Amino acid sequence: MDVFTYKNGELFVEGVAVRGLAEAYGTPLYIYSKTHLQTQFRRLAAAMQRVKPLICFAIKANSNGAVIRTLLDEGAGLDIVSGGELFRALRAGADPARIVFAGVGKTADEIRYALRTGILCFTVESEPEARRISACAVEMGTTARIAFRINPDVEAHTHKYISTGKKENKFGIDAGRTLEAYALAAALPNIEIAGLHMHIGSQILTAQPFHDAAAKIRELCLRLKALYPTFRYWDIGGGIGIRYKPEDQALDPVAYAERVVPLLEGLGLQIVMEPGRYLCGNAGVLVTRVQYVKDNPSKKFIIIDAAMSDLIRPALYQAYHEIRAVAQTAATVHADLVGPICESGDFLAADRDLPAVGEGDLLAVMSAGAYGFAMASTYNSRPLVAEVMVEGDRAWVVGRREGWEDLVRREVGL
């Protein structure tokens, strides 16, 4: 479902004109569709209903409180990777018993915070982490529920920076060490063996890698369930891909479920999922205004007020984002779309056919709802931009635009 459509030559999000939002709230500007968030969650829940999973939104993809709250209202749990994300989750009204905590570098303070709040489970990425969680639980006089992250060593066919389930990745432990790792953890004090976690990567556009991974891990789950009476969760991770390029075919949740659900049924385990990008990626756009059009002898540059500090994916991953003119046009120019940051890597589209625009025109960087604002920075002392949510014909601010005073608020000692 594309909630960003043209009406009478102007780009709309649901029932609201993008131009009007840019004029009201300034640019650069993130805009999110509440309806898209709700629709994506419902589609996935319906496709997977035979196993009734706990769908935990991976809030690293978009940690805005209004986005989190929207998905909580749909029945989502949450996947977190830091103490800060746990704070955001609780602030948005999440039930701690529906939160899973992943990440390779959990500190003792983060572990204690999670134990105090009573989260569902820790995803444990190494044996030393299991020992640390045990020590924190003993110190606090409580029990920590854990699930080791197991790497099935399946090729995810995605960018190397977001492939996470291979032997060479920093995440989790090799499948061959599974039984040994669980035996070690079971011998630790104040540890409950709760389940197993896997995640092979992000932005995967075919169902086969998910099927292959589940097929590899299924027998392990059965063995662990037989060994440990408290073993009751299988977290199958996330990674369902979305459309970025016009020619992309997003992975349909029904096609995904057809390949995966048969491997999850009949185990007597609660299935947990951790979608992030799938839920919010195409719920958002970054709107930007053209500042200059610069012609060099060998290349044309469209210089905009958005930058890699607002959306770093193109610079970091060479990621593709479709660029649409807010005022619809069929005319194109071959150019680089670049920002004002003093880095040659500051581009949002490179060597591309782009809408023919001029100074003052508005552009929309599509598919920016995941890993957009969540990865933003204030590099070059550029304040963080505003975020707006739209539902139907209504729009409201969900993240205020920062000013220059915000840049120095934390500094002391002058």
PEMO-V985061 format. One line per field, one symbol per residue. phi: phi as a letter, one per 30 degrees, with the letter a starting at -180 (. if undefined). psi: psi as a letter, one per 40 degrees, with the letter a starting at -180 (. if undefined). burial: b if it has 24 or more other C-alpha atoms within 12 Angstrom, else e. A space follows every 50 residues. Layout:
# PEMO-V985061
phi=???
psi=???
burial=???
This chain:
# PEMO-V985061
phi=.cdcbcbhibdcchcbddedddddcibdbcbccdddeddddddddddcdd chddccdddddacdeddedededdjdcbcbbaddddedddddjddedbcc ccjdbdddddddeddddiddacdccadedddddeddddecibccdbbddc cdhcddhbdddbcbcceddddibdedcedddddddddddiccdclbbbac kbhccbdeedddddddcedddddddddbdddbbbccibjddbdcdeddcd dddddededceedcdicicddcbbdbeedbecdbbccbcdcbccccecac bccbdcbddcbcedddchdcbdccddcebcdbbcaccbcdddbdddbcab hbdbedbbejdcbccdhcdchcedcdbceihcddddbbcbbiccbadcad ddcddddcdddbid
psi=hhehihhfehhihbehhdddddddeiiihhhihddddddddddddddedd egihhhhgeddhehdddddddddeeiaihieidddddddddeeihdefhi haiefhiddddddddddfidihhheidddddddddddddefihhhihihh hefhhefaideeheeideieiaiideedddddddddeiifhhhdaiiihe aifheieddddddddddddddddddddhdehehhheaaehiihdideihi hhddddddddddeeieefihhiigicdddedeeiihhihhdihhhideii hhhieiidddheddddefihhihihdhhieiiihihhiaeighdegiehh fihihhiiheiiihhifeehfcddeiififfhiiiihhihhbeiiihehi hiaddddedeiie.
burial=ebbbbbeeebbbbbbbbbbbbbeebbbbbbbbbbbbbbbbbbbbbebbee bebbbbbbbbbbbbbbbbbbbbebbbbbbbbbbebbbbbbebbbbbbbbb bbbbbbebebbbbbbebbbbbbbbbbbebbbbbbbbbeeeeebbbbbbbb bbbbbbbbeeebbbbbeebebbbbbeebbebbeebbebbbbbbbbbbbbb bbbbbbbbbbbbbbbbbbebbbebbeebeebbbbbbbbbbbbbbeeeeeb bbbbebbbbbbebbbebebbbbbbbbbbbbbbbbbbbbbbbebeeeeeeb bbbbbbbbbbbbbbbeeebbbbbbbbbbeeeeeebbbbbbbeeebbbbbb ebebbbbbeebbbbbbbbbbbbbbbbebeeebbbbbbbbbbeeebbbbbe beeeeeeeeeeeee
